[in-house]
Amino acid sequence: MRKTKLVMTLGPALMQGDRLREALKEADAVRLNASHGDPESRVVALEKVRSISQELGRAIPVFLDLQGPKWRVGLLESPVDLATGSEGVFYAPGTEVPTGFAWAAPLPHPELFEGAEPGQHWLLDDGAITVKILAKGSELLKAEVVIGGPLKARKGVHPIGMDINVDPLTEKDHADIRWGVEHNVDLFAQSFVRRASDVQQLQAIIHHLGGTQPIIAKIEHPTALAHLAEILDVSWGVMVARGDLGVELGVERVPGLQKQIIKAARKALKPVITATQMLESMIEHAQPTRAEASDVANAIWDGTDAVMLSAESASGAYPVEAVQWLARIAAEADANVKQRTTTLPEDLAEKVLARTDISVAFAACRTADEINARWIVAFTEGGGTARMVSRLAGRTPVLGATVDELTARRMGILRGVTALIIPRVASTDEMVEVVRDLLLAKHDVGSFDRVVMTMGLPLWKSGTTNTMKVMTF
């Protein structure tokens, strides 16, 4: 059974015909990218995902990925060719389009016109294109192309060496947050997080709007690496956003940073998604490269909970095939994961001594390994116990048993966890019997199989896991 979870970005490519249904048979979570599309199309996409998920009998979470304070070129009717050595301009939207240049692109960020200086190098489209600023004005920047390529609408702009203090949430983000709360997305992903206070600011806005959505902090800025521990403390999980990490710090550092971030997330018992260019070649080709297969597998062997497709599924020529290939690669990588030992990891010893719930979760996972249990069943109100057991479990698959549908969907991002929705009962005896019946009916449990359960007393109170039980069928 594949344990690594698959996240796919939803876009126009998947909204054609029956593609979305086919992709949702494999994908475990869906990302809506707030940097592209409009609220109306998002509503249609969200409703379609919810409807198909229900028909398939799958609890699939949808998270809204906020754009954050990332600079992007404006809208273009068609890609603009930035030929190497050519000179062109960036211009402020609302002004007359300049003529007499090899190319021209709108730039809807006044602060960049102010902060630009001749001699600066700017990276466009995650570093695919490089330009050098030649001259500046209040509404016009003249630039020479150092490394050329086609520039598409809304591609990112990264000025090397420009230091501008920006609010972690833009005006657009505030509108998107309100939309996400009103339409009950399951989580938010926050771009360009620098420190814990950025996440806390977003959480406060969500709560003010009446939402309860947790936050996945995207680690893609150098400052975030210096504050990684505190960011993990206040986040539901993190994402290794390798595109902007590579732009900010150099592609040669990304593999090491990926391992560092995943290791820190595992130590914090928080889920982690690895993203960007997992199967990039499948935007245009029907099969991935061997290097991409190795990249996905190595992220899994590093300990990631989930791997994510971006343009491959959102706008590529083979979106369903990309999801299917990712599933095949992940399943093979999972089959070759070095199983965790039943010895307590040194970096968790202090937490186990300090917290009963972590101690019980670890004991349950160790017991399940030793008795070759068929399942670990983690009874969880808000999902916290499932997160811990997911992180600590070895080869035993996990059922996250909850009464809450929202909690069940969020488990779609937790490695090795399958959601199990149960009715709210009044006693542990009733709860055990309900789960026994569900396991026999739906989860391939036979005579003499054993199942390890974790639960909290009193029932249905978050953070109270203090009991372990072994059931023999």
HELIX and SHEET records of a PDB file:
HELIX    1   1 PRO A   12  MET A   15  5                                   4    
HELIX    2   2 ARG A   19  LEU A   24  1                                   6    
HELIX    3   3 PRO A   39  LEU A   56  1                                  18    
HELIX    4   4 PRO A  110  GLY A  115  1                                   6    
HELIX    5   5 GLU A  171  GLU A  182  1                                  12    
HELIX    6   6 ALA A  196  HIS A  208  1                                  13    
HELIX    7   7 PRO A  222  ALA A  226  1                                   5    
HELIX    8   8 LEU A  228  VAL A  234  1                                   7    
HELIX    9   9 ARG A  242  LEU A  249  1                                   8    
HELIX   10  10 VAL A  251  ARG A  253  5                                   3    
HELIX   11  11 VAL A  254  LYS A  267  1                                  14    
HELIX   12  12 GLU A  280  ILE A  283  5                                   4    
HELIX   13  13 ARG A  290  ASP A  302  1                                  13    
HELIX   14  14 ALA A  311  ALA A  314  1                                   4    
HELIX   15  15 PRO A  319  ALA A  335  1                                  17    
HELIX   16  16 GLU A  346  LEU A  348  5                                   3    
HELIX   17  17 ALA A  349  ALA A  354  1                                   6    
HELIX   18  18 THR A  356  ILE A  371  1                                  16    
HELIX   19  19 GLY A  384  LEU A  392  1                                   9    
HELIX   20  20 GLU A  405  ARG A  410  1                                   6    
HELIX   21  21 MET A  411  ILE A  413  5                                   3    
HELIX   22  22 THR A  428  LYS A  442  1                                  15    
SHEET    1   A 9 LYS A   5  THR A   9  0                                        
SHEET    2   A 9 ALA A  29  ASN A  33  1                                        
SHEET    3   A 9 VAL A  62  ASP A  65  1                                        
SHEET    4   A 9 LEU A 187  GLN A 190  1                                        
SHEET    5   A 9 ILE A 215  ILE A 219  1                                        
SHEET    6   A 9 GLY A 237  ALA A 241  1                                        
SHEET    7   A 9 VAL A 272  ALA A 275  1                                        
SHEET    8   A 9 ALA A 306  LEU A 309  1                                        
SHEET    9   A 9 LYS A   5  THR A   9  1                                        
SHEET    1   B 2 VAL A  80  LEU A  82  0                                        
SHEET    2   B 2 GLY A 149  LEU A 151 -1                                        
SHEET    1   C 6 ALA A 104  PRO A 106  0                                        
SHEET    2   C 6 GLU A  87  TYR A  91  1                                        
SHEET    3   C 6 LEU A 140  ILE A 147 -1                                        
SHEET    4   C 6 ILE A 129  LYS A 136 -1                                        
SHEET    5   C 6 HIS A 121  LEU A 124 -1                                        
SHEET    6   C 6 VAL A 157  PRO A 159 -1                                        
SHEET    1   D 5 VAL A 417  ILE A 421  0                                        
SHEET    2   D 5 VAL A 398  THR A 402  1                                        
SHEET    3   D 5 TRP A 375  PHE A 379  1                                        
SHEET    4   D 5 ARG A 450  GLY A 456  1                                        
SHEET    5   D 5 THR A 465  THR A 472 -1                                        
END                                                                             
